[in-house]
Amino acid sequence: MLTRRIFLSLVAGSVAASRFAFAQPASQNIALYANVGPDLTHYDVDVASAALIRQSTVTLPARVQYAWPHVSRRYLYVASSSSAPGYGQTGTEHHITAFRIDPTSGALTPHGEPIRLPTRPIHMSTDMPSENILVAFNNPSALRVYRINRDFTPGEEVRQPGPIDAGIYAHQVRVTPDNRLAILVARGNEGTPARAEDPGALKVFDYRSGVLTNGVTIAPNGGKEFGPRHLDFHPTKPWIYVSIETQNKMYTYMMEGGTIAPEIAFRADTLADPQTIRSRQAASTVHVHPNGRFLYGANRAQATNEIEGKQVFVGGENNIVVYSIDQSTGEPTAIQHIETRAIHPRTFHIDPGGRMLVAQHNLPVNVRADGGIRLAPAGLSVFRIGDDGKLTYVRKYDIDVGDTTMFWMGMVPL
């Protein structure tokens, strides 16, 4: 039986080849894909050595936003856009492009023609049998579904029976492991002195063959001080873990009777020191370990001020938080915070065997170090995962992103 774990998310970053030259050949057939701007680079993954070996690069019509593999692991769907992140400059090129994944090497080959999308796709995933692609759009917030054709190319949009309430600033869409519900994570927007807070929400829909119905909103306190970003499912239990970006929390929700109970079952901090916040902190990606015993989340900070004519990082937590999951209740308890040794770990991923974690940092930032100022490059930080779920830092691969950013990364078993 195919499990949800086959549906692994993917990502951002192109890499400086010289930094990867010392890595040994991969001992398992696992591919990591990472982007820099429109370039999507494939790396072999050597889990035993916790190493990455750069292979080939493909170029998308615009900057990579997200990617997701077909359940067969033979095709990869990549979303791209020329729009800037957030509410930045709006572009005109928005696509889903399909690639064939070589089952032995992991190399990517274009498969059919890209399909156009109306606006910037911020996230995408397939349903459990990979019959349809669900796409979240942030501006304006929207959720659309596209068929996967019999030849595995992306196809026409699925006509919905009515309007879709996508909340404010959709950020992720996932289908539950039983393929019966689609959950759109709508982040909302933080308040500012000039603008009131936009409420966040989880938008839950009945899902059947690409059709979304009976939308329900889960929004504690009307969505105020509730900025959900990403969620992940426990592999065997009816537990859903949601990272709350703007409040630096990890919430646990329960599946009950084929739906999601609206009450928050458990609340946990993501930060090691939540009482001392030196600059804006933002919780990011969340992943459950394949064995279901541990939970991982990312904390990000990148604010700077001017020192000696340079913009320098003011401080904050850029780390991975590790939780132990109570196997009776689902409650997560923090057992480790480990620095990623770079700035802004936007995303991370765990190999399907649960022995290695790779965190991606999307941009270079000046930092104070050794009594001076040095540049902390973008790149990929590699950690081993112990039997106790805790992480051990192994190495970082620095990546020159030029005038663009890394945005996404992830691994696929071949």
C-alpha positions as CSV (number, residue, x, y, z in Angstrom):
1,M,0.0,0.0,0.0
2,L,1.3,3.4,-0.9
3,T,1.6,5.8,2.1
4,R,1.5,9.6,2.4
5,R,5.2,9.6,2.8
6,I,5.7,9.0,-0.9
7,F,4.3,12.5,-1.5
8,L,7.4,14.4,-0.5
9,S,7.6,18.1,-1.1
10,L,10.5,19.7,-3.2
11,V,12.4,22.9,-3.6
12,A,14.8,25.6,-4.2
13,G,18.5,26.3,-5.0
14,S,21.3,26.1,-7.5
15,V,24.8,25.5,-6.1
16,A,28.5,26.3,-6.3
17,A,29.9,23.1,-7.7
18,S,33.3,23.4,-6.0
19,R,31.7,23.1,-2.6
20,F,30.3,19.7,-3.5
21,A,33.3,18.2,-5.1
22,F,34.5,16.3,-2.0
23,A,31.2,14.4,-1.5
24,Q,31.2,10.7,-2.2
25,P,28.8,8.9,-4.6
26,A,25.3,8.5,-3.2
27,S,24.7,5.2,-1.4
28,Q,20.9,5.3,-1.9
29,N,18.7,6.4,-4.8
30,I,17.4,9.6,-3.3
31,A,17.3,12.9,-5.2
32,L,17.3,16.3,-3.7
33,Y,16.1,19.2,-5.9
34,A,16.9,22.9,-5.0
35,N,16.4,26.1,-6.9
36,V,18.1,29.5,-7.3
37,G,15.7,31.7,-9.2
38,P,14.4,29.8,-12.3
39,D,17.2,27.2,-12.1
40,L,16.3,23.8,-10.5
41,T,19.4,21.7,-9.6
42,H,19.4,18.0,-8.9
43,Y,21.7,16.5,-6.2
44,D,22.4,12.9,-5.3
45,V,22.0,12.3,-1.6
46,D,24.5,10.1,0.2
47,V,22.7,9.5,3.5
48,A,25.5,7.4,5.0
49,S,28.0,10.3,4.6
50,A,25.3,13.0,5.0
51,A,26.6,14.5,1.8
52,L,25.1,16.1,-1.4
53,I,26.6,15.6,-4.9
54,R,25.6,18.2,-7.5
55,Q,24.3,16.8,-10.8
56,S,22.4,18.6,-13.6
57,T,20.2,21.8,-13.7
58,V,17.0,22.5,-15.6
59,T,15.6,26.0,-16.1
60,L,11.9,26.9,-15.6
61,P,10.0,29.7,-17.4
62,A,10.3,31.9,-14.3
63,R,11.4,31.6,-10.6
64,V,10.6,28.3,-9.0
65,Q,8.0,28.6,-6.2
66,Y,7.2,25.0,-5.3
67,A,7.3,21.5,-6.6
68,W,5.6,18.2,-5.9
69,P,6.2,14.6,-7.2
70,H,3.7,12.3,-8.7
71,V,2.8,9.3,-6.5
72,S,4.7,7.1,-8.9
73,R,7.9,9.2,-8.3
74,R,8.4,9.2,-12.0
75,Y,7.2,12.8,-12.6
76,L,7.8,16.1,-10.9
77,Y,5.5,19.1,-11.1
78,V,7.1,22.5,-10.6
79,A,5.3,25.8,-10.1
80,S,7.1,29.0,-11.3
81,S,6.3,32.7,-11.4
82,S,7.8,36.1,-12.3
83,S,5.9,37.8,-9.5
84,A,7.9,38.9,-6.4
85,P,7.1,37.2,-3.1
86,G,4.4,38.6,-0.8
87,Y,2.7,41.6,-2.2
88,G,5.7,42.7,-4.3
89,Q,5.9,43.5,-8.0
90,T,3.4,41.5,-10.1
91,G,4.7,39.5,-13.0
92,T,2.9,38.0,-16.0
93,E,4.5,34.5,-16.2
94,H,3.0,31.8,-14.0
95,H,3.2,28.1,-14.9
96,I,3.1,24.5,-13.9
97,T,5.8,22.5,-15.7
98,A,6.1,18.7,-15.7
99,F,9.4,16.8,-15.7
100,R,10.2,13.1,-16.0
101,I,12.3,11.8,-13.2
102,D,14.9,9.2,-14.3
103,P,14.2,6.2,-11.9
104,T,17.9,5.4,-11.5
105,S,19.7,8.8,-11.6
106,G,17.0,11.3,-10.6
107,A,17.8,13.5,-13.6
108,L,14.9,15.7,-14.8
109,T,13.7,15.8,-18.4
110,P,10.9,18.2,-19.6
111,H,7.6,16.3,-20.1
112,G,5.0,18.1,-22.3
113,E,4.4,21.8,-22.4
114,P,3.9,24.0,-19.3
115,I,0.4,25.2,-18.5
116,R,-0.3,28.8,-17.7
117,L,-1.7,29.9,-14.4
118,P,-3.6,33.2,-13.6
119,T,-1.3,34.5,-10.8
120,R,1.6,33.6,-8.7
121,P,1.4,30.0,-7.3
122,I,2.8,29.9,-3.8
123,H,2.2,26.2,-3.1
124,M,1.1,23.1,-4.8
125,S,0.5,19.4,-4.0
126,T,-1.3,16.5,-5.6
127,D,-4.1,14.5,-4.1
128,M,-3.3,11.0,-2.8
129,P,-3.6,9.1,-6.1
130,S,-2.0,12.0,-8.0
131,E,-5.1,12.4,-10.2
132,N,-5.2,16.2,-9.6
133,I,-2.9,19.1,-8.7
134,L,-4.1,21.5,-6.1
135,V,-2.6,25.0,-6.3
136,A,-2.6,27.8,-3.7
137,F,-2.3,31.4,-4.9
138,N,-1.5,34.2,-2.4
139,N,-2.4,37.4,-4.2
140,P,-5.3,37.4,-4.6
141,S,-5.8,34.4,-2.3
142,A,-7.2,31.5,-4.2
143,L,-7.4,27.7,-4.5
144,R,-7.6,26.0,-7.9
145,V,-7.5,22.3,-9.0
146,Y,-6.0,21.0,-12.2
147,R,-6.4,17.6,-13.8
148,I,-3.3,15.3,-14.4
149,N,-3.7,13.9,-17.9
150,R,-3.3,10.2,-18.7
151,D,0.1,11.0,-20.1
152,F,1.0,12.6,-16.7
153,T,1.1,16.2,-18.0
154,P,-0.8,18.9,-16.1
155,G,-4.2,19.5,-17.7
156,E,-7.3,21.6,-17.5
157,E,-8.7,23.3,-14.4
158,V,-11.5,21.4,-12.6
159,R,-14.7,23.3,-12.7
160,Q,-16.0,23.9,-9.1
161,P,-19.7,23.9,-8.2
162,G,-19.4,27.3,-6.4
163,P,-17.1,30.0,-5.2
164,I,-14.1,29.0,-3.1
165,D,-13.5,30.9,0.1
166,A,-9.7,31.0,0.2
167,G,-9.3,33.4,3.2
168,I,-6.5,35.9,3.2
169,Y,-3.0,35.1,1.9
170,A,-3.2,31.3,1.1
171,H,0.2,29.7,1.8
172,Q,-0.3,25.9,1.5
173,V,-2.8,23.3,0.4
174,R,-2.8,19.7,1.4
175,V,-5.1,16.7,1.0
176,T,-5.6,14.5,4.1
177,P,-4.1,11.0,3.9
178,D,-7.6,9.5,3.4
179,N,-8.1,11.8,0.3
180,R,-11.4,13.1,1.7
181,L,-10.5,16.6,2.8
182,A,-8.5,19.4,1.3
183,I,-7.0,21.9,3.8
184,L,-6.0,25.4,2.6
185,V,-3.7,27.2,5.1
186,A,-4.5,30.9,4.9
187,R,-1.9,32.9,6.8
188,G,-3.5,36.3,7.0
189,N,-1.3,39.3,7.5
190,E,0.4,40.8,10.6
191,G,-0.9,44.1,11.8
192,T,1.2,47.3,11.5
193,P,0.9,50.8,12.9
194,A,-0.8,51.8,9.7
195,R,-2.9,48.6,9.0
196,A,-5.1,46.3,11.1
197,E,-4.3,42.6,11.2
198,D,-5.8,40.4,8.6
199,P,-7.1,37.2,10.2
200,G,-5.7,33.8,9.4
201,A,-7.6,30.5,9.0
202,L,-7.6,26.9,8.0
203,K,-10.1,26.5,5.2
204,V,-11.3,22.9,5.1
205,F,-13.2,21.4,2.2
206,D,-14.8,18.0,1.4
207,Y,-12.7,16.7,-1.5
208,R,-13.8,14.2,-4.2
209,S,-12.1,13.8,-7.6
210,G,-10.9,17.3,-7.7
211,V,-14.1,18.9,-6.6
212,L,-14.2,21.1,-3.4
213,T,-17.5,21.4,-1.4
214,N,-18.8,22.3,2.0
215,G,-16.1,24.7,3.0
216,V,-15.6,25.1,6.7
217,T,-13.4,27.7,8.5
218,I,-11.2,27.0,11.5
219,A,-10.1,30.3,13.0
220,P,-9.5,30.6,16.7
221,N,-10.5,33.9,18.1
222,G,-11.9,34.8,14.7
223,G,-8.5,34.4,13.2
224,K,-6.9,37.2,15.3
225,E,-3.3,36.4,16.4
226,F,-3.6,33.2,14.3
227,G,-1.1,33.2,11.4
228,P,-0.8,29.6,10.2
229,R,1.8,28.9,7.5
230,H,2.3,25.1,7.0
231,L,0.9,21.8,8.3
232,D,1.9,18.2,8.2
233,F,0.1,15.0,9.1
234,H,1.1,12.2,11.4
235,P,1.8,9.1,9.4
236,T,-0.5,6.7,11.4
237,K,-2.4,8.8,13.9
238,P,-5.3,11.4,13.4
239,W,-3.0,14.3,14.4
240,I,-2.3,17.4,12.4
241,Y,0.6,19.8,13.3
242,V,0.3,23.4,12.2
243,S,3.2,26.0,12.4
244,I,1.8,29.4,13.4
245,E,4.2,31.8,11.7
246,T,3.4,35.1,13.2
247,Q,2.9,33.9,16.8
248,N,5.9,31.4,16.8
249,K,3.7,28.5,17.9
250,M,3.1,24.9,17.0
251,Y,-0.6,23.9,17.2
252,T,-1.9,20.3,17.2
253,Y,-5.4,19.5,15.8
254,M,-7.3,16.2,15.8
255,M,-9.1,14.4,13.1
256,E,-12.5,13.2,14.3
257,G,-15.3,11.5,12.4
258,G,-13.9,12.3,9.0
259,T,-13.4,16.0,9.8
260,I,-11.1,18.3,11.9
261,A,-12.0,19.2,15.4
262,P,-11.8,23.1,15.5
263,E,-10.4,23.2,19.0
264,I,-6.6,23.4,19.4
265,A,-5.6,20.2,21.2
266,F,-2.1,21.4,22.2
267,R,0.0,24.6,21.9
268,A,3.8,24.6,22.0
269,D,6.4,27.3,21.5
270,T,8.7,27.1,18.6
271,L,11.4,29.4,19.9
272,A,14.1,28.5,22.4
273,D,13.7,31.8,24.2
274,P,10.3,33.2,23.4
275,Q,10.7,36.0,26.0
276,T,13.7,37.5,24.2
277,I,12.9,38.4,20.6
278,R,15.5,40.8,19.1
279,S,13.9,41.1,15.7
280,R,10.9,39.7,13.8
281,Q,10.7,36.0,14.2
282,A,8.7,33.7,11.9
283,A,8.0,30.0,12.2
284,S,8.2,28.2,8.9
285,T,8.0,24.7,7.6
286,V,6.9,21.7,9.7
287,H,7.6,18.0,9.1
288,V,6.7,14.9,11.0
289,H,9.5,12.3,11.1
290,P,8.6,9.2,9.0
291,N,8.4,7.1,12.2
292,G,5.9,9.4,13.8
293,R,7.8,9.8,17.0
294,F,9.3,13.3,16.3
295,L,8.2,16.6,14.9
296,Y,10.5,19.3,13.4
297,G,9.9,23.0,12.8
298,A,12.0,26.0,11.5
299,N,12.5,29.4,13.1
300,R,13.6,32.4,11.0
301,A,15.0,35.8,11.6
302,Q,16.8,38.1,9.1
303,A,16.3,41.8,10.2
304,T,19.4,44.1,9.8
305,N,20.6,47.5,10.8
306,E,23.5,49.6,9.5
307,I,26.9,49.1,11.0
308,E,30.1,50.5,9.4
309,G,28.1,51.2,6.3
310,K,26.8,47.7,6.0
311,Q,23.4,46.1,6.7
312,V,24.2,43.6,9.5
313,F,21.9,41.0,11.1
314,V,20.6,42.3,14.4
315,G,20.2,38.8,16.0
316,G,17.5,36.2,16.5
317,E,16.8,32.5,16.2
318,N,17.6,30.7,13.0
319,N,17.2,27.1,14.1
320,I,15.4,23.8,13.9
321,V,13.2,22.9,16.9
322,V,12.8,19.2,17.5
323,Y,9.8,17.9,19.5
324,S,9.1,14.4,20.9
325,I,5.5,13.3,20.2
326,D,3.6,11.6,22.9
327,Q,2.3,8.5,21.2
328,S,-0.8,8.3,23.3
329,T,-2.0,11.9,23.0
330,G,-0.1,13.4,20.1
331,E,1.3,16.3,22.3
332,P,4.7,17.6,21.1
333,T,7.3,18.5,23.7
334,A,10.4,20.4,22.6
335,I,13.6,18.4,23.2
336,Q,16.2,20.4,21.1
337,H,16.8,23.7,19.4
338,I,19.8,23.6,17.0
339,E,21.2,26.5,15.0
340,T,21.3,26.0,11.3
341,R,24.5,28.2,11.0
342,A,23.1,30.5,8.4
343,I,20.2,33.1,8.1
344,H,16.6,32.4,7.3
345,P,16.0,28.7,7.0
346,R,12.9,29.0,4.8
347,T,12.4,25.3,4.4
348,F,13.9,22.0,5.2
349,H,13.3,18.3,4.4
350,I,13.8,14.9,5.9
351,D,15.0,11.9,3.8
352,P,12.4,9.1,3.6
353,G,14.5,6.9,5.8
354,G,14.5,9.5,8.6
355,R,18.2,9.6,9.0
356,M,19.1,13.0,7.5
357,L,17.7,16.6,7.5
358,V,18.6,19.3,5.0
359,A,17.7,23.0,5.8
360,Q,17.8,25.6,3.0
361,H,18.7,29.3,3.6
362,N,17.4,31.6,0.9
363,L,19.7,34.6,1.0
364,P,23.1,35.9,2.2
365,V,23.2,38.2,5.2
366,N,26.1,40.1,6.9
367,V,26.7,38.9,10.5
368,R,29.0,39.8,13.4
369,A,31.7,37.2,13.8
370,D,35.2,37.0,15.4
371,G,35.1,40.7,16.3
372,G,34.2,41.8,12.7
373,I,31.6,41.5,10.0
374,R,31.4,38.6,7.6
375,L,28.9,37.5,5.0
376,A,26.8,34.4,5.8
377,P,26.0,32.9,2.4
378,A,22.8,31.2,1.3
379,G,23.0,27.5,1.2
380,L,22.1,24.0,2.4
381,S,22.9,22.8,6.0
382,V,23.0,19.1,6.5
383,F,22.2,17.3,9.8
384,R,22.1,13.7,10.9
385,I,19.0,12.5,12.8
386,G,19.7,10.3,15.8
387,D,17.6,7.4,17.1
388,D,16.3,9.9,19.8
389,G,15.2,12.3,17.0
390,K,17.8,14.9,17.9
391,L,20.0,16.6,15.2
392,T,23.7,16.7,14.8
393,Y,25.2,19.3,12.5
394,V,27.4,17.8,9.7
395,R,28.2,20.5,7.1
396,K,26.9,23.5,5.2
397,Y,27.1,24.0,1.4
398,D,27.4,27.7,0.6
399,I,25.6,28.8,-2.5
400,D,26.0,32.0,-4.5
401,V,22.5,33.2,-5.3
402,G,23.6,36.3,-7.1
403,D,20.8,38.9,-7.4
404,T,18.0,36.3,-6.7
405,T,17.2,33.8,-3.9
406,M,16.9,30.2,-3.0
407,F,13.2,29.5,-2.4
408,W,12.6,25.8,-2.1
409,M,14.1,22.4,-1.7
410,G,13.2,18.8,-1.0
411,M,14.0,15.1,-1.5
412,V,12.3,12.3,-3.5
413,P,13.1,8.6,-3.2
414,L,13.7,7.0,-6.6
